[in-house]
Amino acid sequence: MTREEIVEKVNALLSEEFEVEQEGIEPEANVKETLSLDSLSLVDLVAIIQQTYKIKIPIADLREIKTFNNLYDYIESHLPA
């Protein structure tokens, strides 16, 4: 899966789940602020990513994911080969 495919799929999933415009999802934007995430919806975000890409996101790693670019990087680097 290419980075472009990851970006497109993640943006589409998150746009639908959190009811935000895809155009508002910018690579350097803060994930929590853009999606208006509270602690419960953050769990939803993690579940969506884990189910879609079959990867685990430990809490320690989640704290490092601040921007959408961080999220794309994380997914890209943890995809099964």
PDB file of N, CA, C and O in Angstrom, chain B, residues numbered from 101:
ATOM      1  N   MET B 101       0.845  -1.175   0.000  1.00  0.00           N
ATOM      2  CA  MET B 101       0.000   0.000   0.000  1.00  0.00           C
ATOM      3  C   MET B 101       0.895   1.245   0.000  1.00  0.00           C
ATOM      4  O   MET B 101       1.807   1.365   0.817  1.00  0.00           O
ATOM      5  N   THR B 102       0.624   2.148  -0.910  1.00  0.00           N
ATOM      6  CA  THR B 102       1.439   3.360  -1.005  1.00  0.00           C
ATOM      7  C   THR B 102       0.988   4.387   0.038  1.00  0.00           C
ATOM      8  O   THR B 102      -0.104   4.291   0.599  1.00  0.00           O
ATOM      9  N   ARG B 103       1.847   5.359   0.278  1.00  0.00           N
ATOM     10  CA  ARG B 103       1.490   6.420   1.226  1.00  0.00           C
ATOM     11  C   ARG B 103       0.244   7.163   0.750  1.00  0.00           C
ATOM     12  O   ARG B 103      -0.625   7.509   1.551  1.00  0.00           O
ATOM     13  N   GLU B 104       0.165   7.403  -0.539  1.00  0.00           N
ATOM     14  CA  GLU B 104      -0.994   8.106  -1.088  1.00  0.00           C
ATOM     15  C   GLU B 104      -2.286   7.334  -0.801  1.00  0.00           C
ATOM     16  O   GLU B 104      -3.308   7.932  -0.462  1.00  0.00           O
ATOM     17  N   GLU B 105      -2.237   6.010  -0.936  1.00  0.00           N
ATOM     18  CA  GLU B 105      -3.412   5.179  -0.646  1.00  0.00           C
ATOM     19  C   GLU B 105      -3.768   5.247   0.834  1.00  0.00           C
ATOM     20  O   GLU B 105      -4.943   5.302   1.197  1.00  0.00           O
ATOM     21  N   ILE B 106      -2.743   5.243   1.685  1.00  0.00           N
ATOM     22  CA  ILE B 106      -2.976   5.353   3.134  1.00  0.00           C
ATOM     23  C   ILE B 106      -3.656   6.682   3.445  1.00  0.00           C
ATOM     24  O   ILE B 106      -4.656   6.719   4.162  1.00  0.00           O
ATOM     25  N   VAL B 107      -3.117   7.765   2.909  1.00  0.00           N
ATOM     26  CA  VAL B 107      -3.666   9.100   3.162  1.00  0.00           C
ATOM     27  C   VAL B 107      -5.129   9.168   2.721  1.00  0.00           C
ATOM     28  O   VAL B 107      -5.988   9.635   3.469  1.00  0.00           O
ATOM     29  N   GLU B 108      -5.405   8.700   1.505  1.00  0.00           N
ATOM     30  CA  GLU B 108      -6.772   8.754   0.981  1.00  0.00           C
ATOM     31  C   GLU B 108      -7.735   7.942   1.837  1.00  0.00           C
ATOM     32  O   GLU B 108      -8.825   8.412   2.164  1.00  0.00           O
ATOM     33  N   LYS B 109      -7.338   6.727   2.200  1.00  0.00           N
ATOM     34  CA  LYS B 109      -8.214   5.850   2.967  1.00  0.00           C
ATOM     35  C   LYS B 109      -8.438   6.385   4.383  1.00  0.00           C
ATOM     36  O   LYS B 109      -9.570   6.413   4.867  1.00  0.00           O
ATOM     37  N   VAL B 110      -7.363   6.807   5.042  1.00  0.00           N
ATOM     38  CA  VAL B 110      -7.478   7.353   6.399  1.00  0.00           C
ATOM     39  C   VAL B 110      -8.376   8.582   6.391  1.00  0.00           C
ATOM     40  O   VAL B 110      -9.278   8.697   7.222  1.00  0.00           O
ATOM     41  N   ASN B 111      -8.141   9.491   5.471  1.00  0.00           N
ATOM     42  CA  ASN B 111      -8.941  10.718   5.405  1.00  0.00           C
ATOM     43  C   ASN B 111     -10.418  10.403   5.171  1.00  0.00           C
ATOM     44  O   ASN B 111     -11.288  11.014   5.791  1.00  0.00           O
ATOM     45  N   ALA B 112     -10.703   9.453   4.282  1.00  0.00           N
ATOM     46  CA  ALA B 112     -12.089   9.080   4.000  1.00  0.00           C
ATOM     47  C   ALA B 112     -12.744   8.458   5.229  1.00  0.00           C
ATOM     48  O   ALA B 112     -13.876   8.800   5.570  1.00  0.00           O
ATOM     49  N   LEU B 113     -12.037   7.547   5.891  1.00  0.00           N
ATOM     50  CA  LEU B 113     -12.577   6.894   7.089  1.00  0.00           C
ATOM     51  C   LEU B 113     -12.859   7.903   8.199  1.00  0.00           C
ATOM     52  O   LEU B 113     -13.935   7.900   8.797  1.00  0.00           O
ATOM     53  N   LEU B 114     -11.884   8.761   8.466  1.00  0.00           N
ATOM     54  CA  LEU B 114     -12.017   9.710   9.566  1.00  0.00           C
ATOM     55  C   LEU B 114     -13.044  10.793   9.258  1.00  0.00           C
ATOM     56  O   LEU B 114     -13.761  11.250  10.148  1.00  0.00           O
ATOM     57  N   SER B 115     -13.108  11.193   8.010  1.00  0.00           N
ATOM     58  CA  SER B 115     -14.094  12.188   7.594  1.00  0.00           C
ATOM     59  C   SER B 115     -15.504  11.665   7.838  1.00  0.00           C
ATOM     60  O   SER B 115     -16.362  12.384   8.350  1.00  0.00           O
ATOM     61  N   GLU B 116     -15.734  10.421   7.472  1.00  0.00           N
ATOM     62  CA  GLU B 116     -17.057   9.821   7.650  1.00  0.00           C
ATOM     63  C   GLU B 116     -17.371   9.585   9.133  1.00  0.00           C
ATOM     64  O   GLU B 116     -18.453   9.930   9.607  1.00  0.00           O
ATOM     65  N   GLU B 117     -16.431   9.005   9.847  1.00  0.00           N
ATOM     66  CA  GLU B 117     -16.655   8.650  11.257  1.00  0.00           C
ATOM     67  C   GLU B 117     -16.854   9.879  12.141  1.00  0.00           C
ATOM     68  O   GLU B 117     -17.719   9.882  13.017  1.00  0.00           O
ATOM     69  N   PHE B 118     -16.054  10.925  11.914  1.00  0.00           N
ATOM     70  CA  PHE B 118     -16.089  12.084  12.797  1.00  0.00           C
ATOM     71  C   PHE B 118     -16.789  13.291  12.180  1.00  0.00           C
ATOM     72  O   PHE B 118     -16.772  14.389  12.737  1.00  0.00           O
ATOM     73  N   GLU B 119     -17.410  13.067  11.013  1.00  0.00           N
ATOM     74  CA  GLU B 119     -18.230  14.078  10.347  1.00  0.00           C
ATOM     75  C   GLU B 119     -17.505  15.411  10.156  1.00  0.00           C
ATOM     76  O   GLU B 119     -17.985  16.470  10.559  1.00  0.00           O
ATOM     77  N   VAL B 120     -16.336  15.319   9.528  1.00  0.00           N
ATOM     78  CA  VAL B 120     -15.594  16.519   9.143  1.00  0.00           C
ATOM     79  C   VAL B 120     -15.327  16.444   7.639  1.00  0.00           C
ATOM     80  O   VAL B 120     -15.298  15.360   7.055  1.00  0.00           O
ATOM     81  N   GLU B 121     -15.135  17.600   7.030  1.00  0.00           N
ATOM     82  CA  GLU B 121     -14.829  17.642   5.604  1.00  0.00           C
ATOM     83  C   GLU B 121     -13.420  17.116   5.363  1.00  0.00           C
ATOM     84  O   GLU B 121     -12.493  17.456   6.100  1.00  0.00           O
ATOM     85  N   GLN B 122     -13.255  16.283   4.330  1.00  0.00           N
ATOM     86  CA  GLN B 122     -11.924  15.760   4.012  1.00  0.00           C
ATOM     87  C   GLN B 122     -10.947  16.895   3.721  1.00  0.00           C
ATOM     88  O   GLN B 122      -9.756  16.783   4.015  1.00  0.00           O
ATOM     89  N   GLU B 123     -11.442  17.976   3.150  1.00  0.00           N
ATOM     90  CA  GLU B 123     -10.573  19.114   2.821  1.00  0.00           C
ATOM     91  C   GLU B 123      -9.974  19.727   4.089  1.00  0.00           C
ATOM     92  O   GLU B 123      -8.924  20.368   4.030  1.00  0.00           O
ATOM     93  N   GLY B 124     -10.634  19.534   5.230  1.00  0.00           N
ATOM     94  CA  GLY B 124     -10.145  20.083   6.487  1.00  0.00           C
ATOM     95  C   GLY B 124      -9.051  19.244   7.122  1.00  0.00           C
ATOM     96  O   GLY B 124      -8.433  19.660   8.102  1.00  0.00           O
ATOM     97  N   ILE B 125      -8.809  18.060   6.565  1.00  0.00           N
ATOM     98  CA  ILE B 125      -7.780  17.172   7.108  1.00  0.00           C
ATOM     99  C   ILE B 125      -6.465  17.457   6.372  1.00  0.00           C
ATOM    100  O   ILE B 125      -6.207  16.937   5.287  1.00  0.00           O
ATOM    101  N   GLU B 126      -5.655  18.296   7.001  1.00  0.00           N
ATOM    102  CA  GLU B 126      -4.368  18.688   6.435  1.00  0.00           C
ATOM    103  C   GLU B 126      -3.251  17.878   7.089  1.00  0.00           C
ATOM    104  O   GLU B 126      -3.344  17.561   8.275  1.00  0.00           O
ATOM    105  N   PRO B 127      -2.198  17.534   6.345  1.00  0.00           N
ATOM    106  CA  PRO B 127      -1.122  16.707   6.901  1.00  0.00           C
ATOM    107  C   PRO B 127      -0.515  17.247   8.199  1.00  0.00           C
ATOM    108  O   PRO B 127      -0.186  16.462   9.088  1.00  0.00           O
ATOM    109  N   GLU B 128      -0.360  18.553   8.326  1.00  0.00           N
ATOM    110  CA  GLU B 128       0.271  19.127   9.515  1.00  0.00           C
ATOM    111  C   GLU B 128      -0.734  19.533  10.591  1.00  0.00           C
ATOM    112  O   GLU B 128      -0.347  20.051  11.639  1.00  0.00           O
ATOM    113  N   ALA B 129      -2.022  19.301  10.335  1.00  0.00           N
ATOM    114  CA  ALA B 129      -3.051  19.671  11.310  1.00  0.00           C
ATOM    115  C   ALA B 129      -3.029  18.731  12.507  1.00  0.00           C
ATOM    116  O   ALA B 129      -2.660  17.563  12.391  1.00  0.00           O
ATOM    117  N   ASN B 130      -3.427  19.258  13.652  1.00  0.00           N
ATOM    118  CA  ASN B 130      -3.502  18.461  14.869  1.00  0.00           C
ATOM    119  C   ASN B 130      -4.716  17.535  14.777  1.00  0.00           C
ATOM    120  O   ASN B 130      -5.830  17.986  14.511  1.00  0.00           O
ATOM    121  N   VAL B 131      -4.491  16.243  14.997  1.00  0.00           N
ATOM    122  CA  VAL B 131      -5.552  15.243  14.857  1.00  0.00           C
ATOM    123  C   VAL B 131      -6.695  15.504  15.835  1.00  0.00           C
ATOM    124  O   VAL B 131      -7.861  15.546  15.442  1.00  0.00           O
ATOM    125  N   LYS B 132      -6.355  15.677  17.104  1.00  0.00           N
ATOM    126  CA  LYS B 132      -7.391  15.857  18.139  1.00  0.00           C
ATOM    127  C   LYS B 132      -8.227  17.108  17.892  1.00  0.00           C
ATOM    128  O   LYS B 132      -9.449  17.078  18.035  1.00  0.00           O
ATOM    129  N   GLU B 133      -7.573  18.204  17.522  1.00  0.00           N
ATOM    130  CA  GLU B 133      -8.290  19.460  17.297  1.00  0.00           C
ATOM    131  C   GLU B 133      -9.147  19.387  16.039  1.00  0.00           C
ATOM    132  O   GLU B 133     -10.308  19.796  16.052  1.00  0.00           O
ATOM    133  N   THR B 134      -8.582  18.871  14.959  1.00  0.00           N
ATOM    134  CA  THR B 134      -9.303  18.811  13.688  1.00  0.00           C
ATOM    135  C   THR B 134     -10.555  17.954  13.791  1.00  0.00           C
ATOM    136  O   THR B 134     -11.602  18.307  13.249  1.00  0.00           O
ATOM    137  N   LEU B 135     -10.444  16.820  14.494  1.00  0.00           N
ATOM    138  CA  LEU B 135     -11.569  15.892  14.610  1.00  0.00           C
ATOM    139  C   LEU B 135     -12.397  16.125  15.875  1.00  0.00           C
ATOM    140  O   LEU B 135     -13.359  15.399  16.128  1.00  0.00           O
ATOM    141  N   SER B 136     -12.028  17.138  16.673  1.00  0.00           N
ATOM    142  CA  SER B 136     -12.706  17.445  17.942  1.00  0.00           C
ATOM    143  C   SER B 136     -12.822  16.202  18.821  1.00  0.00           C
ATOM    144  O   SER B 136     -13.907  15.844  19.278  1.00  0.00           O
ATOM    145  N   LEU B 137     -11.680  15.553  19.046  1.00  0.00           N
ATOM    146  CA  LEU B 137     -11.661  14.297  19.794  1.00  0.00           C
ATOM    147  C   LEU B 137     -11.597  14.510  21.299  1.00  0.00           C
ATOM    148  O   LEU B 137     -10.813  15.316  21.801  1.00  0.00           O
ATOM    149  N   ASP B 138     -12.440  13.768  22.003  1.00  0.00           N
ATOM    150  CA  ASP B 138     -12.292  13.661  23.449  1.00  0.00           C
ATOM    151  C   ASP B 138     -11.703  12.274  23.701  1.00  0.00           C
ATOM    152  O   ASP B 138     -11.385  11.561  22.749  1.00  0.00           O
ATOM    153  N   SER B 139     -11.554  11.885  24.950  1.00  0.00           N
ATOM    154  CA  SER B 139     -10.896  10.606  25.228  1.00  0.00           C
ATOM    155  C   SER B 139     -11.670   9.415  24.671  1.00  0.00           C
ATOM    156  O   SER B 139     -11.062   8.434  24.244  1.00  0.00           O
ATOM    157  N   LEU B 140     -12.995   9.485  24.669  1.00  0.00           N
ATOM    158  CA  LEU B 140     -13.799   8.381  24.151  1.00  0.00           C
ATOM    159  C   LEU B 140     -13.687   8.272  22.631  1.00  0.00           C
ATOM    160  O   LEU B 140     -13.536   7.173  22.096  1.00  0.00           O
ATOM    161  N   SER B 141     -13.759   9.402  21.937  1.00  0.00           N
ATOM    162  CA  SER B 141     -13.658   9.357  20.480  1.00  0.00           C
ATOM    163  C   SER B 141     -12.239   9.027  20.029  1.00  0.00           C
ATOM    164  O   SER B 141     -12.039   8.538  18.917  1.00  0.00           O
ATOM    165  N   LEU B 142     -11.259   9.290  20.882  1.00  0.00           N
ATOM    166  CA  LEU B 142      -9.888   8.894  20.575  1.00  0.00           C
ATOM    167  C   LEU B 142      -9.779   7.369  20.537  1.00  0.00           C
ATOM    168  O   LEU B 142      -9.053   6.808  19.716  1.00  0.00           O
ATOM    169  N   VAL B 143     -10.509   6.710  21.431  1.00  0.00           N
ATOM    170  CA  VAL B 143     -10.566   5.247  21.434  1.00  0.00           C
ATOM    171  C   VAL B 143     -11.188   4.756  20.123  1.00  0.00           C
ATOM    172  O   VAL B 143     -10.736   3.763  19.552  1.00  0.00           O
ATOM    173  N   ASP B 144     -12.218   5.448  19.653  1.00  0.00           N
ATOM    174  CA  ASP B 144     -12.847   5.096  18.374  1.00  0.00           C
ATOM    175  C   ASP B 144     -11.846   5.217  17.230  1.00  0.00           C
ATOM    176  O   ASP B 144     -11.780   4.347  16.362  1.00  0.00           O
ATOM    177  N   LEU B 145     -11.075   6.287  17.233  1.00  0.00           N
ATOM    178  CA  LEU B 145     -10.060   6.494  16.201  1.00  0.00           C
ATOM    179  C   LEU B 145      -9.078   5.327  16.185  1.00  0.00           C
ATOM    180  O   LEU B 145      -8.780   4.776  15.125  1.00  0.00           O
ATOM    181  N   VAL B 146      -8.580   4.956  17.349  1.00  0.00           N
ATOM    182  CA  VAL B 146      -7.617   3.848  17.446  1.00  0.00           C
ATOM    183  C   VAL B 146      -8.248   2.554  16.935  1.00  0.00           C
ATOM    184  O   VAL B 146      -7.616   1.796  16.198  1.00  0.00           O
ATOM    185  N   ALA B 147      -9.503   2.304  17.333  1.00  0.00           N
ATOM    186  CA  ALA B 147     -10.189   1.080  16.897  1.00  0.00           C
ATOM    187  C   ALA B 147     -10.337   1.033  15.381  1.00  0.00           C
ATOM    188  O   ALA B 147     -10.135  -0.016  14.768  1.00  0.00           O
ATOM    189  N   ILE B 148     -10.684   2.151  14.783  1.00  0.00           N
ATOM    190  CA  ILE B 148     -10.840   2.210  13.318  1.00  0.00           C
ATOM    191  C   ILE B 148      -9.518   1.884  12.632  1.00  0.00           C
ATOM    192  O   ILE B 148      -9.484   1.076  11.704  1.00  0.00           O
ATOM    193  N   ILE B 149      -8.436   2.503  13.079  1.00  0.00           N
ATOM    194  CA  ILE B 149      -7.125   2.276  12.471  1.00  0.00           C
ATOM    195  C   ILE B 149      -6.690   0.827  12.671  1.00  0.00           C
ATOM    196  O   ILE B 149      -6.196   0.186  11.744  1.00  0.00           O
ATOM    197  N   GLN B 150      -6.877   0.317  13.885  1.00  0.00           N
ATOM    198  CA  GLN B 150      -6.453  -1.056  14.172  1.00  0.00           C
ATOM    199  C   GLN B 150      -7.240  -2.067  13.350  1.00  0.00           C
ATOM    200  O   GLN B 150      -6.661  -3.027  12.841  1.00  0.00           O
ATOM    201  N   GLN B 151      -8.536  -1.873  13.211  1.00  0.00           N
ATOM    202  CA  GLN B 151      -9.358  -2.795  12.426  1.00  0.00           C
ATOM    203  C   GLN B 151      -9.035  -2.702  10.934  1.00  0.00           C
ATOM    204  O   GLN B 151      -8.933  -3.719  10.247  1.00  0.00           O
ATOM    205  N   THR B 152      -8.880  -1.502  10.456  1.00  0.00           N
ATOM    206  CA  THR B 152      -8.648  -1.298   9.025  1.00  0.00           C
ATOM    207  C   THR B 152      -7.295  -1.825   8.579  1.00  0.00           C
ATOM    208  O   THR B 152      -7.188  -2.471   7.537  1.00  0.00           O
ATOM    209  N   TYR B 153      -6.262  -1.549   9.367  1.00  0.00           N
ATOM    210  CA  TYR B 153      -4.896  -1.884   8.950  1.00  0.00           C
ATOM    211  C   TYR B 153      -4.291  -3.080   9.680  1.00  0.00           C
ATOM    212  O   TYR B 153      -3.157  -3.467   9.399  1.00  0.00           O
ATOM    213  N   LYS B 154      -5.044  -3.672  10.621  1.00  0.00           N
ATOM    214  CA  LYS B 154      -4.565  -4.854  11.357  1.00  0.00           C
ATOM    215  C   LYS B 154      -3.244  -4.572  12.073  1.00  0.00           C
ATOM    216  O   LYS B 154      -2.328  -5.394  12.071  1.00  0.00           O
ATOM    217  N   ILE B 155      -3.172  -3.390  12.685  1.00  0.00           N
ATOM    218  CA  ILE B 155      -1.989  -3.029  13.483  1.00  0.00           C
ATOM    219  C   ILE B 155      -2.454  -2.614  14.875  1.00  0.00           C
ATOM    220  O   ILE B 155      -3.596  -2.191  15.050  1.00  0.00           O
ATOM    221  N   LYS B 156      -1.581  -2.734  15.850  1.00  0.00           N
ATOM    222  CA  LYS B 156      -1.865  -2.303  17.216  1.00  0.00           C
ATOM    223  C   LYS B 156      -1.203  -0.945  17.449  1.00  0.00           C
ATOM    224  O   LYS B 156      -0.091  -0.694  16.985  1.00  0.00           O
ATOM    225  N   ILE B 157      -1.896  -0.088  18.164  1.00  0.00           N
ATOM    226  CA  ILE B 157      -1.321   1.207  18.531  1.00  0.00           C
ATOM    227  C   ILE B 157      -1.303   1.286  20.060  1.00  0.00           C
ATOM    228  O   ILE B 157      -2.323   1.593  20.677  1.00  0.00           O
ATOM    229  N   PRO B 158      -0.144   1.008  20.676  1.00  0.00           N
ATOM    230  CA  PRO B 158      -0.054   1.119  22.137  1.00  0.00           C
ATOM    231  C   PRO B 158      -0.227   2.572  22.587  1.00  0.00           C
ATOM    232  O   PRO B 158       0.048   3.505  21.833  1.00  0.00           O
ATOM    233  N   ILE B 159      -0.686   2.746  23.826  1.00  0.00           N
ATOM    234  CA  ILE B 159      -0.919   4.088  24.377  1.00  0.00           C
ATOM    235  C   ILE B 159       0.325   4.971  24.262  1.00  0.00           C
ATOM    236  O   ILE B 159       0.221   6.149  23.921  1.00  0.00           O
ATOM    237  N   ALA B 160       1.488   4.411  24.544  1.00  0.00           N
ATOM    238  CA  ALA B 160       2.733   5.192  24.465  1.00  0.00           C
ATOM    239  C   ALA B 160       2.947   5.743  23.056  1.00  0.00           C
ATOM    240  O   ALA B 160       3.377   6.884  22.891  1.00  0.00           O
ATOM    241  N   ASP B 161       2.646   4.932  22.045  1.00  0.00           N
ATOM    242  CA  ASP B 161       2.790   5.389  20.653  1.00  0.00           C
ATOM    243  C   ASP B 161       1.724   6.425  20.308  1.00  0.00           C
ATOM    244  O   ASP B 161       1.988   7.388  19.589  1.00  0.00           O
ATOM    245  N   LEU B 162       0.535   6.219  20.824  1.00  0.00           N
ATOM    246  CA  LEU B 162      -0.571   7.133  20.537  1.00  0.00           C
ATOM    247  C   LEU B 162      -0.246   8.553  21.000  1.00  0.00           C
ATOM    248  O   LEU B 162      -0.629   9.525  20.349  1.00  0.00           O
ATOM    249  N   ARG B 163       0.452   8.667  22.113  1.00  0.00           N
ATOM    250  CA  ARG B 163       0.831   9.992  22.630  1.00  0.00           C
ATOM    251  C   ARG B 163       1.742  10.746  21.673  1.00  0.00           C
ATOM    252  O   ARG B 163       1.778  11.976  21.688  1.00  0.00           O
ATOM    253  N   GLU B 164       2.481  10.013  20.839  1.00  0.00           N
ATOM    254  CA  GLU B 164       3.407  10.631  19.885  1.00  0.00           C
ATOM    255  C   GLU B 164       2.723  11.056  18.590  1.00  0.00           C
ATOM    256  O   GLU B 164       3.306  11.794  17.797  1.00  0.00           O
ATOM    257  N   ILE B 165       1.508  10.603  18.372  1.00  0.00           N
ATOM    258  CA  ILE B 165       0.781  10.923  17.140  1.00  0.00           C
ATOM    259  C   ILE B 165       0.002  12.216  17.357  1.00  0.00           C
ATOM    260  O   ILE B 165      -1.083  12.217  17.939  1.00  0.00           O
ATOM    261  N   LYS B 166       0.566  13.295  16.885  1.00  0.00           N
ATOM    262  CA  LYS B 166      -0.051  14.612  17.077  1.00  0.00           C
ATOM    263  C   LYS B 166      -0.723  15.118  15.794  1.00  0.00           C
ATOM    264  O   LYS B 166      -1.829  15.656  15.833  1.00  0.00           O
ATOM    265  N   THR B 167      -0.040  14.936  14.660  1.00  0.00           N
ATOM    266  CA  THR B 167      -0.558  15.435  13.385  1.00  0.00           C
ATOM    267  C   THR B 167      -1.002  14.274  12.503  1.00  0.00           C
ATOM    268  O   THR B 167      -0.705  13.114  12.788  1.00  0.00           O
ATOM    269  N   PHE B 168      -1.706  14.597  11.442  1.00  0.00           N
ATOM    270  CA  PHE B 168      -2.112  13.554  10.501  1.00  0.00           C
ATOM    271  C   PHE B 168      -0.887  12.919   9.848  1.00  0.00           C
ATOM    272  O   PHE B 168      -0.885  11.718   9.580  1.00  0.00           O
ATOM    273  N   ASN B 169       0.154  13.712   9.590  1.00  0.00           N
ATOM    274  CA  ASN B 169       1.395  13.142   9.040  1.00  0.00           C
ATOM    275  C   ASN B 169       1.966  12.089   9.985  1.00  0.00           C
ATOM    276  O   ASN B 169       2.434  11.042   9.538  1.00  0.00           O
ATOM    277  N   ASN B 170       1.930  12.365  11.305  1.00  0.00           N
ATOM    278  CA  ASN B 170       2.393  11.377  12.290  1.00  0.00           C
ATOM    279  C   ASN B 170       1.587  10.090  12.169  1.00  0.00           C
ATOM    280  O   ASN B 170       2.137   8.990  12.227  1.00  0.00           O
ATOM    281  N   LEU B 171       0.273  10.244  12.000  1.00  0.00           N
ATOM    282  CA  LEU B 171      -0.605   9.082  11.879  1.00  0.00           C
ATOM    283  C   LEU B 171      -0.296   8.290  10.612  1.00  0.00           C
ATOM    284  O   LEU B 171      -0.201   7.063  10.653  1.00  0.00           O
ATOM    285  N   TYR B 172      -0.139   8.988   9.486  1.00  0.00           N
ATOM    286  CA  TYR B 172       0.182   8.304   8.224  1.00  0.00           C
ATOM    287  C   TYR B 172       1.526   7.579   8.347  1.00  0.00           C
ATOM    288  O   TYR B 172       1.669   6.436   7.912  1.00  0.00           O
ATOM    289  N   ASP B 173       2.510   8.263   8.949  1.00  0.00           N
ATOM    290  CA  ASP B 173       3.838   7.655   9.137  1.00  0.00           C
ATOM    291  C   ASP B 173       3.745   6.394   9.976  1.00  0.00           C
ATOM    292  O   ASP B 173       4.355   5.372   9.662  1.00  0.00           O
ATOM    293  N   TYR B 174       2.971   6.484  11.048  1.00  0.00           N
ATOM    294  CA  TYR B 174       2.834   5.333  11.943  1.00  0.00           C
ATOM    295  C   TYR B 174       2.229   4.139  11.215  1.00  0.00           C
ATOM    296  O   TYR B 174       2.735   3.020  11.299  1.00  0.00           O
ATOM    297  N   ILE B 175       1.150   4.395  10.507  1.00  0.00           N
ATOM    298  CA  ILE B 175       0.490   3.310   9.764  1.00  0.00           C
ATOM    299  C   ILE B 175       1.448   2.723   8.738  1.00  0.00           C
ATOM    300  O   ILE B 175       1.597   1.505   8.640  1.00  0.00           O
ATOM    301  N   GLU B 176       2.096   3.600   7.973  1.00  0.00           N
ATOM    302  CA  GLU B 176       3.015   3.143   6.918  1.00  0.00           C
ATOM    303  C   GLU B 176       4.150   2.297   7.492  1.00  0.00           C
ATOM    304  O   GLU B 176       4.539   1.300   6.885  1.00  0.00           O
ATOM    305  N   SER B 177       4.678   2.673   8.636  1.00  0.00           N
ATOM    306  CA  SER B 177       5.815   1.951   9.204  1.00  0.00           C
ATOM    307  C   SER B 177       5.415   0.668   9.950  1.00  0.00           C
ATOM    308  O   SER B 177       6.275  -0.158  10.256  1.00  0.00           O
ATOM    309  N   HIS B 178       4.122   0.494  10.243  1.00  0.00           N
ATOM    310  CA  HIS B 178       3.679  -0.676  10.989  1.00  0.00           C
ATOM    311  C   HIS B 178       2.829  -1.651  10.176  1.00  0.00           C
ATOM    312  O   HIS B 178       2.356  -2.656  10.708  1.00  0.00           O
ATOM    313  N   LEU B 179       2.635  -1.361   8.907  1.00  0.00           N
ATOM    314  CA  LEU B 179       1.867  -2.288   8.074  1.00  0.00           C
ATOM    315  C   LEU B 179       2.576  -3.625   7.960  1.00  0.00           C
ATOM    316  O   LEU B 179       3.799  -3.674   7.826  1.00  0.00           O
ATOM    317  N   PRO B 180       1.812  -4.714   8.012  1.00  0.00           N
ATOM    318  CA  PRO B 180       2.436  -6.018   7.810  1.00  0.00           C
ATOM    319  C   PRO B 180       3.057  -6.107   6.410  1.00  0.00           C
ATOM    320  O   PRO B 180       2.490  -5.609   5.437  1.00  0.00           O
ATOM    321  N   ALA B 181       4.210  -6.738   6.325  1.00  0.00           N
ATOM    322  CA  ALA B 181       4.919  -6.820   5.037  1.00  0.00           C
ATOM    323  C   ALA B 181       4.210  -7.769   4.082  1.00  0.00           C
ATOM    324  O   ALA B 181       4.663  -7.961   2.953  1.00  0.00           O
TER     325      ALA B 181
END
